[in-house]
């Protein structure tokens, strides 16, 4: 089991080590790069959670980290810790950073 926080989930179906999960609501910080087809936003988001935000507050690393790759686009998203789920995110220093809230299942 991981030492990192993960959003709350329920296992819907399991086949060996493969799990189909449904997650409760969570907040992500993401970078969308329209010029790349490789996951290039990781370092920018890591910089944000390492304290490059308005409060200079370090934010704990969580899992999973999402990477979505397509024709001419790359999206990297970090799930923020649960304590930020119902708060406004810390003010941005990194202008390209987007915040998205998943819907409750």
Buried (B, 14 or more C-beta within 10 A) or exposed (E): EEEEBBBEEEEEEEEEEEEEEEBBBBBBBBBBBEEEEEBBBBEBBBBBBBEBBEEEEEBEBBEBBEBEBEEEEBBBBBBBBBEBBEEEBBEBEBEEBBBEEBEEE
